[in-house]
Amino acid sequence: MHPLRRLLPAACLALAATAAAAQPASEAGKTAAGDPWERYNRHAFVFNELVDAVAIKPAAQFYQTVVPSPVRKGVGNVFGNIGDAWTTFNLFLQAKPAAGLNMGMRTAVNTVLGVGGLFDVAEEAGLERFTSEDLGQTLGFWGIPSGPYLVLPLLGPSTLRDTSARLLEVNDSPIVRVWQEPRDHNPAALLQLLTIRAGLLNAGRVFDEIALDKYVLLRDAYLSRRRSLIYDGEPPDGDAPDQAPYKKLLPAW
Amino acid sequence: MERRFWMTGLAAAALLAATLPLRAQPVAADAFVKQVSADVIDAVKLDKAIQAGDVGRIRALVDAKVMPHVNFQRMTASSVGPQWRSATPDQQKRMLAEFQTLMVNTYAGALTQVKDQTVAVKPLRAAPDQTELVVRTEVRGKGDPIQLDYRLEKAGDGWKIYDVNVGGFWLVDAYKGQFSKDLSNGGLDALITRLADKNKSLAAAKN
């Protein structure tokens, strides 16, 4: 039994708490209201910045310098393909069968013809990755509010809802499904981290340059982005009361 | 006789064609965004100095191709919020100057990332008489597409940009969040000082 399975009840509890603390004002845009845990969060943020500066960023730079670009691209594609499988699953959970079939097709093509996802042949065939979905977005789609902003040590920006979803994902995340033994999936997760961080090296520089308060910028960016993703890029405008995205699927009566 | 008829017709057609540009048709909002994006991306692709991060060149490009299409006053006013209206003309002027420097720096950082991207403008969903609307675009290149949306307002026959959304995050919202602490602690003057310091340190880092 996976040790993290013990976290499942905790996750359910956190989820329930999220639902209980449901207040529409906690969505992005109305920021300070969505950050009751700012004191703790700022500590976690400082810790993460430190870890990034001394370990993760240098490792990502090393990875980018040492590993040739085609190899990095292949590695990125493999993780992208695993992500696509997870997206497909979540699209079906969000009752979007057409999009789900499309992503499923893309995953199948890349897994079979693209040698386990190493090559993104589907993209060349016009099956582009048009979205990326995770369990946190699926919960948001069904109307579960984000809850307070939460900075996780090492993992970075999150919310109570997204953290709960992450805990649920731990057992069944695609990475764990593909590399079942911890001795295999831990290095895989590390490699994925390096891939993601290397991809953000330039963006991080831009981010540092414009920030007056990086904690606030990162928080606002994360909350806005998550909200936008849940509404597939078109969240309702500021003043209107938020309506859960799934209601769009219902016939108007 | 017949020949003369044709000559007159031709002359009339030429005259008509010549006057057409004078009665310029209002440009559709999506066509406007497409034009501006293509102009900027093409200019970056042609300019090795910009790709290498030459801030002077990038600033010139932004001043020439982007700023004329931006209602910068409105962006600043909404980023600052209520304190903008009670500010003195001198404060407003200094704020505009510092904020503009910061914006150009922001934009310059983003432009150094342009390599083989193209911009796809999504179909416009707006009534023809709308004076404020959103144009949605997607930047496609290596990796996942990046959402890039614009809020536009009608300005004469054309359009002006008054907010930009990168990956789900509106720029004005971003700056509101960044400005709020200084504004509530020390007012607009404190914010201007903060921006000036930030701009100075950025300039120092680049030279």
Interface residues (C-beta under 8 A of the other chain):
Chain A: G29 T31 A32 G76 E128 R129 F130 S132 G199 N202 A203 R205 V206 E209 I210 A211 L212 D213 V216 L217 R219 D220 A221 S224 R225 R226 R227 S228 L229 G233 E234 P235
Chain B: L102 N105 T106 G109 A110 T112 Q113 R136 G143 D144 P145 Q147 G167 G168 F169 W170 D173 A174 G177 Q178 F179 S180 K181 D182 R194 L195 K198 L202
